[in-house]
């Protein structure tokens, strides 16, 4: 996806029924990985932060690929992002996550935009260790509200606002049963075919099941993308989360290739890539692949 997915990671704890001495450390970590506990990744493309802005309106198809790397372009997007993570737990299990990510940009005033991004993960996870069941269903929802100036600030595109965590998981293995909130922000610069910047957020839990571990996690995502004349985009980013409850990093490095095209006049972008986990909890995934499609609805 353009300059790579912008992500929120949710740290979960296992259900109380799994929190007992009969589970080894390896099994416990494997369970966290099944749930995405080390970090449940719910991501969006940079285009998924695109508010309406006449200053950033496209001049034609040639600019659409660049808008996909611009979090404050005049663009509505509906990304469908499929993720496969491998090598989880002693069972060498696989976890599939489809992130459905509708994004609606709104013009608030002549100077400010609001970008509302809702991310709903659909998960199918194999058992990572003996004694842990397979799990399928919805994960927890993350909703971000980015307020952004319509004009760059000293050449930088900026956005900030609150991020909310909703306990929508249909299985206690797929969610943390916690309500959460915190700040999120983004800084991005575009120079010719290059786009680079940083997304960050922090989530704290403030309510929910008292038997589950609290959410207290920081997410940092530096990203860099290069767009060719054929509207092919090459993206490199990291999606690093630090879980303050467990003092544990999860740090996958991602490389994604995206291509812009049209079908019957409908612009869209297909993408595919892979990732390698530089750091993570014991029993966490070792590597993964990502692929998907972004439907694009330019405004104006």
N, C-alpha and C positions, 0 to 999 in steps of 0.2 A: 504494500500500500504506500504509494508515494514515498514520503520520507520515513516510512516505517511506522508501526503501530504505536500509538500513545496508550499507555496502559495504567491500570490501577491493579494492585495486588492486594488480596484480602487474606489475612492470616486467620486460620481457624484452629480450633482445638478439637480433639476427638470427643465423641459422646461419652457421658459418664460411665456407661456400661463397658467402655473399652479402657477406662482409666483404672487399671488394677495391676498388681505386681505380676500377674500371670503372663502379661505381655512383655516381651523383651524390649530393649531399647530399639533394636532394629525393626521389630514389628510395629512399635509405636510410631517410629519415623515413617514407615511404609504407609501406615494409616493416614498420617498427616499428608503424605504425598497423594494418596487416593483422593482425599478431599480437596487437594490443592492447599493444604495447610501451610506448607512451607511458603507457598504463595499461590493463591488461586489467581490466575492471570486473566483479567478481562480488559481487552485492548480495543483501541480505535485508531483508525488512520488519522494523520494530521488533518486531512480534509474533514474529519468528523468534528472539528472544532470551528467550522466555518460559518461566521455570521454574515448577514447581508451588509455590504459596504460598497457604496458607489465608487469609492477611492480604489477599491481592489477588484472592481468588476472586470470580467474577462474581455479581451478584444477579439476573441475567436478561439477556435480549437487549439491553436498553437499555445495559448496561455493556460489551457485547462489542466495540463499535467503539472504546471507550476503551482496552480491553485491547490492541487491535491497535496502539495508540500507546504501550503500556507494555511495556518490555523485560523486566519481571519479573512479568508476569501469569501466572495459572495456565492456560496455553494451549499446546497442541502445534499447530504449523502446518506446512503443506507448500506453500510458494510456488513458482509457475512464472512466471518473469519473462522476458518477451521484450523484447529491445532491438534497435533498428535505428539504426545510425550512418551518416551520409551525408557525401558530399564528401571522401572519403579519397583522397589522392594525386593525381597528374596524370590518372589515369583517372576521377576523380570517383566512386570506388567506394563500395559499400555493404557493411557488415559486420553480420550478424545473430548475436545471441548469446542463447541460451535458458539461463537459470540455473535449475537444479533445486536446491532448497534445503530439504531436510528438516531440521527442528529438533526436538530432544528435550530438554525440561526435566526435571531430576531433583532431587528433594528429598534433600539430603545429611544435614542435621541439622535440629533445630528452628529454627535461625537462618540456615542457609545453603542456597542452591540452586546447582546447576550447570546451565548451558545449553550444550548441544553443538550446534553449527551446522556442517553440511557443505555446501559449495557446489560443484556440478559444472557447469561451462559447456559447452554444446554450441554449436559455432561454425560458421558458413558465411560465408566472407569472399571477396569478389571481388578480383581482382588490382588493386592500387592503382597499378601502374606497369608499363611494358614490362619484360620480363625476370623478372617475379615471377608465379608461378602462383597460381591460385585455391587455396583451402584449406578443407577441411571436416573436422570431427571433434570430439573432445573437447579441451578446454583443460586447464590445470593446476587442480588442486583446492585449495581453501582450507578449512581446518577451524579453527574457533575454539572455545575453552573459556572461558566466562564464569562466574566465581564471583561470586555476588551475595547480599548480606544480604536476608533476607525482609522486613525492615522498612526503610522509608526512613530515611536518615541526614540529620537536620536538614531534612526535607522533600524530599530528593533521592533518586532511585532510582539506585543505583550498581552497576557491574559491572566486573570486570577479570579478565584471565587471559592465557594464551598464544594466539597464532595461528600455525598451521603451514601451510606451502606444500608440496604434493606434486606432483612432476613427472609428471602423468598424461596430458599432451597426446599425441594420436595422430599429430601432424604437427609437425615441428620449426618450422614457421611459426606454430604456434598456442600454443607454450609456450616456456619458457626453459630447460628441461632442468636445473633447479636445485632443490635442497632448501632450504627456508627456514623461518625461525622469528622470532618477536619478540613484543612485548607488544601487547595491545589493551585498550581501556577505554571505558566509556560513563558519562555522567552525564545524567539526564533528570528534568524536573520537570513535574508535571501540575497545572494550576489551572483548574478548571471545564472548559470545552470546549477549552482550549489545552494542548498538549504541546510542549515545546521542550527541546533539549539538544544534546549533542555526542558524536560517536563518533570515536575516533582509533585508529590502530595504526601500527606500524612493522615492516617485514619486512627481514631480512638473509638472504642466502644463505650456507650453510655447507658445501655439498657439491654435486656435480653435474658437468656437462660443463665442463671447464676452458677450452674454446674459446668459451664463451658469457659474455656480460657478467654481472658480479655483480649481484645484487638488493640494493638499498639505497634504500628508498622510504618516505616518510612520508605517511600519509593522514589528512585532517581533514574531518569532515562535520558542520557545524552544521545543525540541522533544526528546523522549526517546523510544527505542524499545528493545524488547527481542525476540530472535529467538530460537525456540525449535529444538530438534533433528529431528522432523517430518516436519521441514520447515514451521511451523506455526509461524507467527510473531504477537506479541501484541504491540500496539503502543499507547502512550499517548502524546498528544501535545496540545498546545494552539495556536490560530491564532489571535493575538491581533493587531488591527489597531487603530491608533490615528489620527483622522481627525482634523488637526490644524485649518481649516476654521470654524468648528463648535464646537471645543473644546469637542469632543465626542469620547469615546472609543467604540469599538465593540470587544468583547472578548469571543468567543466560546471555550469551552473545549471539545476536541475530544478523543474518544477511538475507535480504529479500530483493527479488527482481519483480517489477511491476510493469504492465503494459496498458496504455490507454487505447481504447478503440470505440467504435460505434456499432450498434445493431439496430437497423431500422430507424436511425436518427437518435437513438437513446445512447448517450455516452456512458461508458462504464470502464472499470479498470480491473483487470485480473492480476493476481500476484501469487508468487510461490517462493519459498525459501526454506532455510534450515537454521538450527541453532544448536549451540553446544553450551552446557552448563559449566561455567568456570568455577562455581562454588555452589553449595547447596547442602541441605541436611542429609544425614545418613538415610539411605532408602529412597532419596529423591530421584527424579528423572535424570538421566545422563545426557540425553540429546532429544531433539524433536524436529518436526517439520511443520510448516505453516502454508496454507493456501486459501484462496477465497476470491470473492468478487465484491466490487463496490459499485452500486448504482448511483449515478450522479444526476443532480437536478439543479443546474446553474440558474441563478436568479437574475432576471433582467437581461 
